[in-house]
Amino acid sequence: MPHHLSKFIRSLYKTKEFIPLHTPTFGEQEKLNVLDTIETTFVSSVGKYVDDFERAVELFTGSPKAVATVNGTAALHTALYMAGVQRNDLVITQALTFVATCNAIHHMGAEPVFVDVSRETLGLCPLALESYLEENARVEGGRCVHKQSGKAIKSVVPVHTFGHPVHLDEIQRICKKWHITLVEDAAESLGSYYKGKHTGTVGEFAALSFNGNKVITTGGGGMILCSNESHGKRTKHITTTAKVSHPYEFYHDEPSFNYRMPNLNAALGCAQMQRLPLFLEQKRELANQYREFFRGSGYEFIDEPEHGRSNFWLNAILCSDKSARNALLEEQNSSGIMCRPVWQLMHRLPMFEQCLRGDLEVSEDIEARLVNVPSSPI
Ligand SMILES: *Cc1c(COP(=O)(O)O)cnc(C)c1O
């Protein structure tokens, strides 16, 4: 089978060269836009592309206010800041994620708490979340408190893993009931929908990423989606040094970040947004091909959940066990086809091994068996 897989993937990409996991695609408009920033000298914090890019993402996602940042980690950091996360607070997230989610929590002086993911979405499991809270938390004076440590559980950060939307209704209901702010890590899910709503527009705040390996790229970049105008205004303010607008005076009215996306990157983003619908179509077609190929193969294709529409950012399969996974990784990578295991679970990393956690049975099973296969749009 691994050999058939190599042949199949080579037939998809029609090349004998190395096949990477995910690469960006650029057209003429990208070149024109970037050149324009250089020719006008507006490569940095002044220029029209940042506003245009934010408006384009608002239009596409339906978010009331989007704020562009230097990367997705900065967007998450800001989202948690805006959500009121403070030093020594707890933030519930999944152990099955890219390290950026937990780094952003750490940068707030808070600590991640790991709860299991659902088998269906690979994202935070509402049942696991609710049972963790029922066992370990209580609501006290309108806030959620971790019983044993007395620390506040301020936020829940589900990740739409590989672009598959989590069960947002249930997670949102639990967050409301327990007085916890919902912040979506939508870094991987631009173009993914939950019951018709774009991912990242259900939570109070969300973060997108435009890193080079994501669905669209700005080189490096991110975006904070805000659930209302006033959140949006304040988010813009604190990501741009909290400078009070004035023709020449420097006056800053609160501690803040310098996280604004440069115009140079936004120029690329504007052109990429125009191509996004095509990328999504191509990625869906690729997923269809993988689904067909893996049917009855003994490898299980991770499909979009019934409640949503996935962008199929990274296609993934589950092998029968860890040794089958290792064999597949070995075979594909040595034949010039990049396949990757999922991230090591966060509680195995030295800086997060002391963190609180619930039962992580599903996460551990997925960690042992999952392989990502090449997913650049075809
Ligand atoms: C890509 C990614 C981020 C943040 O990305 P940056 O590389 O900082 O832009 C955050 N969370 C997840 C789950 C990601 O995949």
The ligand as an SDF file (V2000), in Angstrom:
LIG
                    3D

 15 15  0  0  0  0  0  0  0  0999 V2000
   -0.2430   28.2120   12.1240 C   0  0  0  0  0  0  0  0  0  0  0  0
   -0.8800   28.1010   13.4390 C   0  0  0  0  0  0  0  0  0  0  0  0
   -0.8410   29.1280   14.4060 C   0  0  0  0  0  0  0  0  0  0  0  0
   -0.1010   30.3990   14.3210 C   0  0  0  0  0  0  0  0  0  0  0  0
    0.6420   30.6300   13.3370 O   0  0  0  0  0  0  0  0  0  0  0  0
    1.8260   31.6160   13.0020 P   0  0  0  0  0  0  0  0  0  0  0  0
    2.8620   30.6930   12.4520 O   0  0  0  0  0  0  0  0  0  0  0  0
    2.2650   32.3390   14.2220 O   0  0  0  0  0  0  0  0  0  0  0  0
    1.2510   32.5280   11.9790 O   0  0  0  0  0  0  0  0  0  0  0  0
   -1.5670   28.9690   15.5680 C   0  0  0  0  0  0  0  0  0  0  0  0
   -2.2720   27.8640   15.8010 N   0  0  0  0  0  0  0  0  0  0  0  0
   -2.3380   26.8590   14.9210 C   0  0  0  0  0  0  0  0  0  0  0  0
   -3.1780   25.6840   15.2570 C   0  0  0  0  0  0  0  0  0  0  0  0
   -1.6260   26.9180   13.7280 C   0  0  0  0  0  0  0  0  0  0  0  0
   -1.6770   25.8990   12.8630 O   0  0  0  0  0  0  0  0  0  0  0  0
  1  2  1  0
  2  3  1  0
  2 14  2  0
  3  4  1  0
  3 10  2  0
  4  5  1  0
  5  6  1  0
  6  7  2  0
  6  8  1  0
  6  9  1  0
 10 11  1  0
 11 12  2  0
 12 13  1  0
 12 14  1  0
 14 15  1  0
M  END
$$$$
